[in-house]
Amino acid sequence: MRLRDRRVCITGAAGFIGSHLADAIAGSCELLLVDNLSSGRKGNLAATLKRGRARFVKEDLLGPKLPALLKDTELVVHLAANPDVRSGADDPRPTFEENVVATFRLLDACRRAGVKGFVLASTSTIYGEATTVPTPEDYGPLMPVSMYGASKLTCEALAASFAHTYGMESVVFRFANVVGGRSRHGVVWDLVQKLKRNPKRLEIIGREPGTSKSYVYIDDAVRGILAGVDRATGPQTVFNVGSDDAILVKEIADIVVREMGLSGVAYSWTGGVAGGGWKGDVKRMVLDTTRLKATGWRPKLTSVEAVAQAVRDRLA
Ligand SMILES: NC(=O)c1ccc[n+]([C@@H]2O[C@H](COP(=O)([O-])OP(=O)(O)OC[C@H]3O[C@@H](n4cnc5c(N)ncnc54)[C@H](O)[C@@H]3O)[C@@H](O)[C@H]2O)c1
């Protein structure tokens, strides 16, 4: 499959990963940028829209206009989702509707519009508490511990079945935590927001020193998508995308404090749930990215460097 020189629709285009991907391919693709602006911002697409050959449509994937919108589209990159892992523990239905139902509707619209390429943003959380770390793509059994992880695993299965049944080609990216400018969720965003409000005291979700996970910088994630799509063959190809190392939440807090030029900040930990920050929080995650590396891709930043750069992006 190929992502350059194509007529591409990006869903969730006004969000964090979507807008960076749009920036990266705006020069070579004709872009249809779809977003309901529930959390994304049209301003994130300013540079892409200025370059021309890109059209923004405010539309909900749960709305009625999908098949007509996709007429003439060759490839869909599906990034729209409810990416908040925590919220599913309070009420599972929104995650199911916004991730599973929306993805099914999109795949069905692709089938009816004759779209042949489908790229899906999935997540490391589909592995649950993996016993093999770094975790390779063929790890199993897959037992997600959150509604978010379950919803994304379901989306992967739907994409595979559509690919096999209707002659489509699907590429799945299982991302570690992606960090960088324009992100408005996750631990880095949360800690920066809190320290902006009160630079003396920081509440941290979980039990000291927190979970240990891999963080990948947005530029590395976008380069990963481009490299993986180029190399994908067959009905469905799956790639892990992450940095090679992991860091603790405590280390993230220290980096955020340092990058914000603060000192003497008093940390208070909420205590978390069963060793994680919240119900459904995976405690240890590093992805084996051997498969994506076979394309020549490498993450340029480590987890520590990615988090530090993300804080600088946030403050710029
Ligand atoms: N950021 C990460 O660390 C990370 C990690 C793993 C997987 N992912 C996945 O990558 C994708 C992008 O994540 P992100 O961090 O850019 O999130 P984001 O919230 O910044 O972007 C998602 C975008 O989708 C839009 N959207 C949501 N529901 C929609 C709907 N029904 N119709 C149309 N638009 C809708 C939102 O307005 C938003 O702009 C998501 O699928 C997410 O699950 C992200």
The ligand as a Tripos MOL2 file, in Angstrom:
@<TRIPOS>MOLECULE
LIG
   44    48     1     0     0
SMALL
NO_CHARGES

@<TRIPOS>ATOM
      1 N1         -2.1290    9.6450   21.5230 N.am      1 LIG1
      2 C1         -1.8040    8.4250   21.9120 C.2       1 LIG1
      3 O1         -0.9740    8.2500   22.8070 O.2       1 LIG1
      4 C2         -2.4210    7.2210   21.2490 C.ar      1 LIG1
      5 C3         -1.9260    5.9440   21.5840 C.ar      1 LIG1
      6 C4         -2.5100    4.8310   20.9810 C.ar      1 LIG1
      7 C5         -3.5240    4.9760   20.0580 C.ar      1 LIG1
      8 N2         -3.9920    6.2360   19.7630 N.ar      1 LIG1
      9 C6         -5.0980    6.3440   18.8110 C.3       1 LIG1
     10 O2         -4.7170    7.2660   17.7870 O.3       1 LIG1
     11 C7         -5.8690    7.9740   17.3430 C.3       1 LIG1
     12 C8         -5.6350    9.4570   17.4400 C.3       1 LIG1
     13 O3         -5.3760    9.7960   18.7900 O.3       1 LIG1
     14 P1         -5.0510   11.2840   19.2370 P.3       1 LIG1
     15 O4         -4.1280   11.1970   20.3870 O.co2     1 LIG1
     16 O5         -4.6910   12.0960   18.0550 O.co2     1 LIG1
     17 O6         -6.4740   11.7350   19.8070 O.3       1 LIG1
     18 P2         -7.2440   13.1210   19.6250 P.3       1 LIG1
     19 O7         -8.3430   13.1220   20.6220 O.co2     1 LIG1
     20 O8         -6.2880   14.2540   19.6210 O.co2     1 LIG1
     21 O9         -7.8610   12.9680   18.1630 O.3       1 LIG1
     22 C9         -9.0500   12.2690   17.8950 C.3       1 LIG1
     23 C10        -9.8800   13.1570   16.9920 C.3       1 LIG1
     24 O10       -11.0680   12.4520   16.6100 O.3       1 LIG1
     25 C11       -12.1530   13.3390   16.6260 C.3       1 LIG1
     26 N3        -13.3560   12.5070   16.8080 N.ar      1 LIG1
     27 C12       -13.6770   11.7550   17.8950 C.ar      1 LIG1
     28 N4        -14.8340   11.0960   17.6740 N.ar      1 LIG1
     29 C13       -15.2390   11.4120   16.4250 C.ar      1 LIG1
     30 C14       -16.3610   11.0440   15.6180 C.ar      1 LIG1
     31 N5        -17.3170   10.2000   16.0820 N.pl3     1 LIG1
     32 N6        -16.4780   11.5800   14.3830 N.ar      1 LIG1
     33 C15       -15.5250   12.4290   13.9040 C.ar      1 LIG1
     34 N7        -14.4610   12.8240   14.6110 N.ar      1 LIG1
     35 C16       -14.3090   12.3210   15.8660 C.ar      1 LIG1
     36 C17       -11.8610   14.3070   17.7590 C.3       1 LIG1
     37 O11       -12.5200   15.5580   17.6160 O.3       1 LIG1
     38 C18       -10.3400   14.4540   17.6440 C.3       1 LIG1
     39 O12        -9.9780   15.5370   16.8130 O.3       1 LIG1
     40 C19        -7.0380    7.4820   18.1970 C.3       1 LIG1
     41 O13        -7.7050    6.4610   17.4870 O.3       1 LIG1
     42 C20        -6.3670    6.9140   19.4160 C.3       1 LIG1
     43 O14        -7.1560    5.9140   20.0380 O.3       1 LIG1
     44 C21        -3.4620    7.3540   20.3340 C.ar      1 LIG1
@<TRIPOS>BOND
     1     1     2 1
     2     2     3 2
     3     2     4 1
     4     4     5 ar
     5     4    44 ar
     6     5     6 ar
     7     6     7 ar
     8     7     8 ar
     9     8     9 1
    10     8    44 ar
    11     9    10 1
    12     9    42 1
    13    10    11 1
    14    11    12 1
    15    11    40 1
    16    12    13 1
    17    13    14 1
    18    14    15 2
    19    14    16 1
    20    14    17 1
    21    17    18 1
    22    18    19 2
    23    18    20 1
    24    18    21 1
    25    21    22 1
    26    22    23 1
    27    23    24 1
    28    23    38 1
    29    24    25 1
    30    25    26 1
    31    25    36 1
    32    26    27 ar
    33    26    35 ar
    34    27    28 ar
    35    28    29 ar
    36    29    30 ar
    37    29    35 ar
    38    30    31 1
    39    30    32 ar
    40    32    33 ar
    41    33    34 ar
    42    34    35 ar
    43    36    37 1
    44    36    38 1
    45    38    39 1
    46    40    41 1
    47    40    42 1
    48    42    43 1
@<TRIPOS>SUBSTRUCTURE
     1 LIG1         1 GROUP 0 **** ****
